[in-house]
Amino acid sequence: MTVGSVALVSLLAFEALAVGTAMPTVARSLDGLALYALAFGGPFASGVVAMVVSGIWCDARGPRAPMWHGVAWFVVGLIVAGSAPTMGVLVAGRVVQGFGSGLLSVALYVIVGQAYPEELRRRVFAAFAAAWVVPSLVGPAVAGLIVEHLGWRWVFLAVPAVAVPAVLLMQPGLRALGAAAPVRPPAGALARIGWACGAGASAALLHYGGQQC
C-alpha cells in the first residue's frame, strides 16, 4: 500500500507544481490568456473546499470512500482538461481535478493513521514529503519535455495511466482496514464547508484580480 499511496501523492504534487510550465503554451493554444489565472485559482479554491469535506467525510464514514471519490474526480478532471477545446473547459476540468486532489490528499493521511503502526507512520509521512520535493525539482523539466515532444495535452492525459495502477496497489491494504461504523457528522459541519467555500472563492478572486492589475 505504501508504494501506491506515495505514487498518488507524487501525482498530486506533479499536477500542482509542474503544470505551470505547460500553462503558457496551453493558454496560447486555446486563446485563453484572459482565464490564465483561474487555471490556477480554480483548482486551489476547489481543493480548499474538498479538504474540509474530506475531513468531515473521513470522520463520519472512514477514509475509503473519500479516497475512491477523490481518485475519480482527479482522473475525470485531468481527462476534461487534457481534452479541452477551449480555455473555459480547461478551467472547469482543473476545478474538478482540484476537488479530487483535496479529497484524496486528506484521505491518504487518514489512511496512514489507521493502517500503519505508530512506529512506521513517520517513515510514511517522510516518504510523502519526498513525494512533494521530487516533483518540485524535476516536474517542470518533465512537463517541458512532454509539451515539446508530445504536446501539452499529455501533461494531463498521461497522469491517469499512472493513477489507476497506484490505486490498485492500495486495494489490499484498504480492504484490510474494513468498513468504518458510520457516525453523524459533527455539529457545525455545514458551517465549516460554508467557510471553506468562502475562503476558496476569495482565493480564486485574488488569483483573477492579480492578473487584471
N, C-alpha and C positions, 0 to 999 in steps of 0.2 A: 504493500500500500504506500510505502514511503516514496518509491520511485514515481508512482502515478501522481501523488499529491505534489511532489516537488516539480514534476513536469508541468502540472497545471499552473502552479504559481509562476513558473518561468514564462508560460504563455501569457498569463495576465500581465506580467511585467513587460514582456516584449511589446504587447499591444499598447500598453500605457506609455512606454518610453521611446520606442523605436519608430512608431508611426509618424512622428513629427518629421522624420527625414523624408518620408514619401508625400506628406501632405501638400507641399507647394506644387509638386507635379500633379497631384490629384486635383487641386483647385484650378490649375490652368487647363487641365484636360477637360474638366466638366464646366468650365467657365463659371466658377463659383467662388471667386475671391471674396464676395460680399458675405458669404457664410463661413469663411475660413475659421473665424474664432469659435463659432458654435460647433465645429467639428471636434474641438477640444472641450469647450464648456459644456456641451450637451452630455457626453458620457460621464464627465465629472459630476454633473448635477444628478443624473440618474443613479450613479454609483453611490452617492451620499444617501439618497433615499433607500436604495436597496440594502445597504449595510444595516440601517436601522430595522428595516423589515426582516432581514435575515436573522438579526439578533433576537427579535421577538419570536420569530418562527422557530428558531432552534430551541429557545427556552420552552416553547409550548409543545413542539412535536419532535424534537430531536433534529440532528443536522442532515440526515439523509435526503429528505425531500427538498430542503433549500439547496443542497448541493446539486441534485439532479436538475432542478429547475434552473439553477444558475448556469449549469453547462448548456442547457437547451437555449436559454436566452442569449448566452455568449456566442454560441455557434450560429444561431439564426441571425443575430446582429452582424456577425462577420460576413455571412453569405450575402445579406442585403447590401452591406457596404461594398463588398467586392464586386457585386453585380450592378451597382447603382448607375442608372443612366443620367442622373442629374445630381447636383450637389445637395439639394434638399433631401433626396432619397438617401444619399450617403450619410448625411447628418442623422436622419432617422435611424439608420442602421447602427450608427455609432451610439445613439442613445440606448437602443435595445442592448447592444453589446455592453455598454457601461452598467446597465441594470444587472445583467448576468454576472459581470465581474464583481459587483458589490455583493450579490447573493452568495456567490461562490467563495469569495475571499473569507468572509466571516465563517461560513460553514466549514471550511478547511481547518481553521484554527480550533473550532469547537470539536471537530473530529479528532484532532491531535490530543486535546484534553481528555477525551473519552476513551480513545483506542490505545493510547500508549501509557505505560507506567511512568511515574514521575521522573525516574532517573533517565529516561530516554527522551522526554519532551524537549529538554534543552538542545539536544542534538538535532531534533527535527526542526525546531524553530531556527537553529543556526543554518540548517540547510535551506529553509525558506528565505532567510536573509541573503544567503549566497545566490539564491534563485532570482533575487531582485538586482543584486550587484552585477552579475554576469551580463544580463541583457542591457544594463545601462552602459556597459563598456563596449560590447560587441554588437548590440542590437542595431544601432544606427548604421553601422557599416554593412551589416547583413541586409537591412532594409534597402539601403542604397544599391547594393548589388542586385537585389531582386527587382527593384524598379528599373535598373539599367538593362538587365538581361531578359527578364520575364514580363515586365510591366507592373504598374503599381497595383493592379487588382490582386495580384498574388501575394502581396503583403497581408491581405485579409483572407483570401481564399485558401492559402496553404495551412493556416493555423488549425482549422477544424480537422484536417487529416492527422494531426498530432494529438488534438484534444480528445478525440474519441478513444484511441487506444489507451491514453493515460487514464481515462475514467474506467475503462475495462480492467486495468491493472488494480484499481482500487476496490473493485467489486467484492472480492473475497473478504477483505477486511471490513467493508461496510456491512456485509451480511452477518459477520460475527458480532457486530455491535448490537444487533437485534432492534426491534421496534421500540421506540420510547413510548411510555404511557402518556397519552395526551393530557395536557393541563390547560386551564383557562389562561388566555393572555393576561399579562399583568395590568393592573389599573393604570390608566393613562397611556396605553399603547397607541391608541389613535392620535392622541395629542403629540406623542413623540414622532409619529410618522408625519403629522402636520408640520411640526417644527423642522423636520428634515426636508420636507418639500420646500418650505420657505428658504431654508439655507441653500438648497440646491439651486432653486430659481435665482437667488441672489448671486450665487457664484457664476451661473450661466450669463446673467446680465452683465456682470463685471467683465467677463471674457469678451462679450459682444461690445460693450461700451468701450473697452480698451482699444478695440480695433477701429472704432469710429473717431477716436481722438487724433 
